[in-house]
């Protein structure tokens, strides 16, 4: 599947930081370019709480936006 904009929502915003929630039936949202259509919204160091694979083996993972070069968004699982 692909990124669906309506599945990404803001939970909190303060001091140039946004906490997001994202839900998806996709099991892997870290593939290159997955969030590229949200490039104007996601900023480096934003945090995404993601409920993924919601139609299979659901899991919740925290991701950090680690890159945004105005065309490509990169996320990494929070460690």
N, C-alpha and C positions, 0 to 999 in steps of 0.2 A: 504494500500500500504506500501511500504518500502522506506527507504532512497535510493536515487539515487545520486551517487557521482557527476555526471555531473551537478547537480542542485545546487551545492555549489561552489561559486567562491569568490576569494579574491577581495575586493574593495580597501583596503589600508593596508600597513604593516609599522610599525615603532616602535622602542624601545620595542621589544618583545610583541607587541600588534598587533592583526589582526582584521580588520573589514571585515566581511563576508556578502555576500548576498546569500540567499537560497530561492528557489521557489519550491512549491510542491502542488499537488492536495490533499494531506493529510490535514485534518482539525486539527489534533493534532500531533504535532511533539515533545511533551514533554514526551511521553510515554517512560518508561524505556528501555534503549538500542537503541533508535532510531538512534543516531549518533555514535554508537560504531565502525562502520567500518571506521570512520574518526578520530579515537582515536589518530593517529599519527600526525594529523594536528591541531586539536582544542586544545587550551590551556585555562586553567582557566583564567577568566576575558576577554577573547575574546568576541566580540560583533557580533551578527548575526542579520541582518535585514532580516526578513522572510516574503515572500508573500505566504500565505497558503490558502488552500481550493480554489485554482484557478479555479476549474471547478464547484464550488458550490456558496458559499457566500464568495467571496474573502476578505481577510483582511491582513493588514500589522502589524506585531508585532516585537518589538525589544526583543532579548533574550541575556542573559549573560551565558557564559559557567561557571557553578559554581562548576563543579567537573570533574576530569579526573584522574583516578587511573591506567592508562596504559591499561585498558581493558574496562572500562565503562565511558561514557561521560554523564554528567548531565547538562541540561540547565534549566534556569528559566526565566520567562518573566521579562523584565526590569521594575522596578517600580520607 
